[in-house]
Amino acid sequence: MASADEFDKVSALAAKAMDRMLSDRLLANPENFTLWFVYFSGQHPDLTRAVDIASRDGIALSQSLCDELFKRFFSLDAEVQAIRETSDKARFALGRVLEQLGNVGSETERYGSALSGFSEELSQPLGLTDLRAMVAAIAAETAGIVERQTALQLQLQESSLQLAEMRVSLDSARREAMTDGLTGIANRKAFDLMLLEAMDETARDGQPLSLLMVDIDHFKSFNDTHGHLVGDHVLKLVARMLTECIKGRDTAARYGGEEFAIILPRTSLDNAVKLAEQVRAFVGGRQIVNKARNANYGTVALSIGVAQFRPGENSQSLVRRADQALYSAKRGGRNRVGVEG
């Protein structure tokens, strides 16, 4: 039974979650309740940060944004779902093959016993009629085992095709799980994994590793002025331009909202700052146009924070220092590069 303090604490969190849904006119469904209950509990730092960034930038916590947040932080993703489905299919296919092998094994043993019996009978003098009957029996037994072997071969071929399809399905699900649906570049999940891999490699070979945190300046105002469809168009263009600025093993990812990140293995802080300035100038020098509507929306500016990995620190510490540098660039007037320290 819960203690009085624990009951009061949980009740307070539940009340905060309900109040938030009412104040933002959100649906009082289990998904929204879970989202806000966990947010106010502070149990999920990434969720807390995503909500705080949206609030900081004046982005309304609409139902669509809540759905996106719930899907990102709580839903069973496509990769896990595909693994479960593929495992079930693989067990079924394997069961059929094993059943066929068991049947063929029994039939092969019976066929061997039959041939041994025929061999013993052939060692005795036989008449023409008996010999013909025995040859017919041997032919019938042989035809039967060949038919069953053929059935096994077909079953194995079918199972091989099924396994190939499963492999393609898993690869597709993994790509989908690692790709941002709007921009087509790596998503937050892929970023987290790739950053950890880059940190492990840096720890092994001693090469530098730097991180850029990139934010589109005044994106809320741009959205309010031109609409969310144009805003999505801008996000896609910025993502594409970021990928054009990097090379080799560098990775650009959408971190969340209008914030992006670039992982730079084997890159010192000085070189990362140079690249950040190149990215800022490249994106800021491009006109945002919609040829279908013959509309020109001007340019977008970026604020960028730069930090270099320190041996022994965790990924959250590296991201936090790059974020602090980004906020420093924002406070300094935006459209500039901030450097840790």
C-alpha positions as CSV (number, residue, x, y, z in Angstrom):
1,M,0.0,0.0,0.0
2,A,1.3,3.5,-0.9
3,S,2.5,5.8,1.8
4,A,0.6,9.0,2.5
5,D,3.6,11.1,1.1
6,E,3.8,8.9,-2.1
7,F,0.1,9.2,-2.6
8,D,0.1,13.0,-2.2
9,K,3.1,13.2,-4.6
10,V,1.5,11.2,-7.3
11,S,-1.9,12.9,-6.9
12,A,-0.1,16.3,-7.3
13,L,1.6,15.2,-10.5
14,A,-1.8,13.9,-11.8
15,A,-3.4,17.2,-11.0
16,K,-0.7,19.1,-12.8
17,A,-1.1,16.9,-15.9
18,M,-4.9,17.4,-15.9
19,D,-4.5,21.2,-15.4
20,R,-2.0,21.4,-18.3
21,M,-4.3,19.5,-20.7
22,L,-7.2,21.8,-19.7
23,S,-5.2,25.0,-20.0
24,D,-3.9,24.0,-23.5
25,R,-7.3,22.6,-24.5
26,L,-5.8,19.2,-25.2
27,L,-7.7,15.9,-25.4
28,A,-7.9,14.3,-22.0
29,N,-6.7,10.9,-23.3
30,P,-4.3,8.4,-21.8
31,E,-1.5,9.5,-24.2
32,N,-1.6,13.1,-23.2
33,F,-2.0,12.2,-19.5
34,T,1.1,10.0,-19.7
35,L,3.1,12.7,-21.6
36,W,2.4,15.4,-19.0
37,F,2.6,13.2,-15.9
38,V,6.1,12.1,-16.9
39,Y,7.0,15.7,-17.9
40,F,6.1,17.0,-14.5
41,S,7.7,14.1,-12.7
42,G,11.1,14.8,-14.4
43,Q,11.6,11.1,-15.0
44,H,12.4,11.6,-18.7
45,P,15.1,14.4,-19.2
46,D,14.9,14.3,-23.0
47,L,11.1,14.8,-22.9
48,T,11.5,17.6,-20.5
49,R,14.1,19.3,-22.7
50,A,11.9,18.9,-25.8
51,V,8.9,20.5,-24.2
52,D,11.0,23.3,-22.6
53,I,12.6,24.1,-26.0
54,A,9.2,24.4,-27.6
55,S,8.0,26.6,-24.7
56,R,11.1,28.7,-24.8
57,D,10.6,29.4,-28.6
58,G,6.9,30.1,-28.2
59,I,5.8,27.0,-30.0
60,A,2.2,26.1,-29.0
61,L,1.9,22.7,-27.4
62,S,-0.8,21.7,-29.9
63,Q,-2.4,18.2,-30.0
64,S,-0.3,17.4,-33.1
65,L,2.9,18.3,-31.3
66,C,1.8,16.2,-28.3
67,D,1.1,13.3,-30.6
68,E,4.6,13.7,-32.0
69,L,6.2,13.8,-28.6
70,F,4.3,10.8,-27.4
71,K,5.3,8.8,-30.5
72,R,8.9,9.8,-30.1
73,F,9.3,9.1,-26.4
74,F,6.7,6.4,-25.5
75,S,5.4,4.5,-28.6
76,L,6.8,1.2,-29.7
77,D,8.9,2.2,-32.7
78,A,8.8,0.6,-36.2
79,E,12.1,-1.3,-35.6
80,V,10.9,-3.0,-32.5
81,Q,7.5,-3.9,-34.1
82,A,9.2,-5.3,-37.2
83,I,11.5,-7.4,-35.0
84,R,8.6,-8.9,-33.2
85,E,6.7,-9.6,-36.4
86,T,9.7,-11.1,-38.1
87,S,10.5,-13.3,-35.1
88,D,7.0,-14.7,-35.3
89,K,7.3,-15.4,-39.0
90,A,10.7,-16.9,-38.6
91,R,9.5,-19.3,-35.9
92,F,6.6,-20.4,-38.1
93,A,8.9,-20.9,-41.2
94,L,11.4,-22.8,-39.1
95,G,8.7,-25.0,-37.6
96,R,7.5,-26.0,-41.1
97,V,11.0,-26.9,-42.2
98,L,11.7,-28.9,-39.1
99,E,8.4,-30.8,-39.5
100,Q,9.4,-31.6,-43.1
101,L,12.8,-32.7,-42.1
102,G,11.4,-34.9,-39.4
103,N,9.0,-36.5,-41.8
104,V,11.7,-37.0,-44.4
105,G,14.0,-38.5,-41.8
106,S,11.4,-41.0,-40.8
107,E,10.6,-41.8,-44.4
108,T,14.3,-42.2,-45.2
109,E,14.7,-44.6,-42.3
110,R,11.8,-46.6,-43.6
111,Y,13.1,-46.6,-47.1
112,G,16.5,-47.9,-45.9
113,S,14.7,-50.7,-44.0
114,A,12.7,-51.6,-47.1
115,L,15.8,-51.8,-49.2
116,S,17.5,-54.0,-46.7
117,G,14.5,-56.3,-46.8
118,F,14.7,-56.4,-50.6
119,S,18.4,-57.1,-50.5
120,E,17.8,-60.2,-48.2
121,E,15.0,-61.5,-50.6
122,L,17.2,-61.0,-53.6
123,S,19.9,-63.2,-52.0
124,Q,17.3,-66.1,-52.4
125,P,16.4,-67.8,-55.6
126,L,13.3,-66.0,-57.1
127,G,11.0,-66.7,-60.0
128,L,10.3,-64.2,-62.7
129,T,7.0,-63.2,-61.3
130,D,8.4,-62.6,-57.8
131,L,11.4,-60.7,-59.3
132,R,9.1,-58.4,-61.3
133,A,7.0,-57.7,-58.2
134,M,10.1,-56.9,-56.2
135,V,11.4,-54.6,-58.8
136,A,8.0,-52.8,-58.9
137,A,8.0,-52.5,-55.1
138,I,11.6,-51.0,-55.2
139,A,10.6,-48.6,-57.9
140,A,7.5,-47.5,-55.9
141,E,9.5,-47.0,-52.7
142,T,12.1,-45.0,-54.6
143,A,9.5,-42.8,-56.3
144,G,7.9,-42.1,-52.9
145,I,11.2,-41.0,-51.3
146,V,12.0,-38.9,-54.3
147,E,8.6,-37.2,-54.1
148,R,9.1,-36.4,-50.5
149,Q,12.6,-35.1,-51.0
150,T,11.3,-32.9,-53.8
151,A,8.6,-31.6,-51.4
152,L,11.3,-30.8,-48.8
153,Q,13.4,-29.0,-51.5
154,L,10.4,-26.8,-52.4
155,Q,9.7,-26.1,-48.8
156,L,13.3,-25.1,-48.2
157,Q,13.2,-22.8,-51.3
158,E,10.0,-21.2,-50.0
159,S,11.4,-20.7,-46.6
160,S,14.6,-19.2,-48.1
161,L,12.4,-16.6,-50.0
162,Q,10.5,-15.9,-46.8
163,L,13.7,-15.3,-44.8
164,A,15.0,-13.0,-47.6
165,E,11.8,-11.0,-47.4
166,M,12.1,-10.8,-43.6
167,R,15.6,-9.4,-43.9
168,V,14.5,-6.7,-46.3
169,S,11.6,-5.9,-44.0
170,L,14.0,-5.5,-41.0
171,D,16.4,-3.4,-43.0
172,S,13.6,-1.1,-44.1
173,A,12.2,-0.8,-40.6
174,R,15.6,0.0,-39.2
175,R,16.1,2.7,-41.8
176,E,12.7,4.1,-41.1
177,A,13.4,4.1,-37.3
178,M,16.6,6.0,-37.8
179,T,15.3,8.6,-40.3
180,D,13.4,11.8,-39.6
181,G,10.1,11.6,-41.4
182,L,10.0,15.2,-42.5
183,T,13.6,16.0,-43.5
184,G,14.9,12.6,-44.5
185,I,18.1,12.9,-42.5
186,A,19.0,11.1,-39.3
187,N,16.6,11.5,-36.4
188,R,17.1,11.9,-32.7
189,K,17.4,8.2,-32.1
190,A,20.1,7.8,-34.8
191,F,21.9,10.8,-33.4
192,D,22.0,9.3,-29.9
193,L,23.5,6.0,-31.3
194,M,25.9,7.6,-33.7
195,L,27.2,10.0,-31.0
196,L,27.9,7.2,-28.6
197,E,29.7,5.2,-31.4
198,A,31.8,8.3,-32.2
199,M,32.7,8.8,-28.6
200,D,33.7,5.2,-28.2
201,E,35.9,5.5,-31.3
202,T,37.5,8.7,-30.0
203,A,38.2,7.0,-26.6
204,R,40.0,4.2,-28.5
205,D,42.1,6.1,-31.0
206,G,42.5,9.5,-29.2
207,Q,41.3,11.5,-32.2
208,P,39.3,14.6,-31.5
209,L,35.5,14.7,-31.7
210,S,33.4,17.8,-32.0
211,L,29.7,18.6,-32.0
212,L,27.6,21.4,-33.6
213,M,24.2,22.2,-32.3
214,V,22.3,24.3,-34.9
215,D,19.1,26.3,-34.4
216,I,17.1,28.3,-37.0
217,D,16.7,31.8,-35.7
218,H,13.2,33.3,-35.3
219,F,11.6,30.1,-36.7
220,K,8.4,30.7,-34.8
221,S,7.9,34.1,-36.4
222,F,8.6,32.6,-39.8
223,N,6.0,29.9,-39.1
224,D,3.5,32.5,-37.9
225,T,4.0,34.7,-40.9
226,H,4.1,32.1,-43.7
227,G,2.4,29.1,-42.2
228,H,3.5,25.6,-41.1
229,L,3.7,24.2,-44.6
230,V,6.3,26.8,-45.5
231,G,8.0,26.2,-42.2
232,D,8.3,22.5,-43.0
233,H,9.7,23.5,-46.4
234,V,12.4,25.5,-44.7
235,L,13.2,22.6,-42.4
236,K,13.7,20.3,-45.4
237,L,15.9,22.9,-47.2
238,V,18.1,23.5,-44.1
239,A,18.5,19.8,-43.6
240,R,19.6,19.4,-47.2
241,M,22.0,22.3,-47.0
242,L,23.6,20.9,-43.8
243,T,24.2,17.6,-45.6
244,E,25.8,19.5,-48.5
245,C,28.2,21.2,-46.1
246,I,29.6,18.0,-44.5
247,K,31.5,15.1,-45.9
248,G,33.0,11.7,-45.0
249,R,32.0,10.3,-41.7
250,D,30.3,13.5,-40.5
251,T,26.6,13.1,-39.6
252,A,23.8,15.7,-39.7
253,A,20.7,14.9,-37.7
254,R,17.4,16.6,-36.8
255,Y,17.6,16.9,-33.0
256,G,14.0,18.2,-32.6
257,G,11.8,21.0,-33.8
258,E,14.0,23.5,-35.6
259,E,17.2,22.3,-33.9
260,F,19.7,20.2,-35.8
261,A,23.0,18.6,-34.8
262,I,26.2,17.7,-36.7
263,I,28.6,15.0,-35.3
264,L,32.2,15.7,-36.5
265,P,34.6,12.7,-35.8
266,R,38.3,13.4,-36.1
267,T,37.6,17.2,-36.0
268,S,39.3,19.6,-33.5
269,L,37.4,22.5,-31.9
270,D,39.1,25.0,-34.2
271,N,38.2,23.1,-37.4
272,A,34.7,22.6,-36.1
273,V,34.3,26.4,-35.6
274,K,35.5,27.0,-39.1
275,L,33.0,24.5,-40.5
276,A,30.2,26.1,-38.3
277,E,31.0,29.5,-39.9
278,Q,30.9,27.9,-43.4
279,V,27.5,26.3,-42.6
280,R,26.1,29.6,-41.2
281,A,27.3,31.5,-44.3
282,F,26.2,28.9,-46.8
283,V,22.6,28.6,-45.4
284,G,22.3,32.4,-44.8
285,G,23.3,33.1,-48.4
286,R,20.6,31.0,-49.9
287,Q,17.2,32.4,-50.9
288,I,14.2,30.3,-49.7
289,V,11.9,30.1,-52.7
290,N,8.8,28.1,-53.7
291,K,8.8,27.8,-57.4
292,A,5.3,26.3,-57.5
293,R,3.9,29.4,-55.9
294,N,6.5,31.8,-57.4
295,A,7.2,33.0,-53.9
296,N,10.5,34.2,-52.3
297,Y,10.6,34.0,-48.5
298,G,14.1,35.6,-48.2
299,T,16.8,33.9,-46.2
300,V,17.1,32.1,-42.8
301,A,19.8,32.7,-40.2
302,L,21.4,30.0,-38.0
303,S,22.8,30.2,-34.5
304,I,25.4,27.4,-33.9
305,G,27.0,26.1,-30.8
306,V,30.3,24.2,-30.9
307,A,31.8,21.9,-28.3
308,Q,34.6,19.3,-28.3
309,F,34.4,16.0,-26.5
310,R,36.3,15.7,-23.3
311,P,37.6,12.2,-22.4
312,G,35.5,10.5,-19.8
313,E,32.4,12.6,-20.1
314,N,29.0,11.2,-21.2
315,S,27.0,12.2,-24.2
316,Q,24.6,14.4,-22.2
317,S,27.5,16.5,-21.0
318,L,28.8,17.0,-24.5
319,V,25.3,18.0,-25.8
320,R,24.8,20.3,-22.8
321,R,28.0,22.2,-23.5
322,A,27.2,22.6,-27.2
323,D,23.7,23.7,-26.2
324,Q,25.1,26.3,-23.8
325,A,27.4,27.6,-26.6
326,L,24.3,27.8,-28.9
327,Y,22.4,29.8,-26.3
328,S,25.4,32.1,-26.0
329,A,25.1,32.7,-29.7
330,K,21.4,33.4,-29.3
331,R,22.0,35.9,-26.5
332,G,24.8,37.5,-28.5
333,G,22.5,38.6,-31.2
334,R,21.8,35.4,-33.2
335,N,23.1,34.5,-36.6
336,R,26.5,33.7,-35.2
337,V,28.6,30.8,-33.9
338,G,29.1,30.3,-30.1
339,V,32.0,28.3,-28.8
340,E,32.2,26.4,-25.5
341,G,33.9,28.3,-22.7
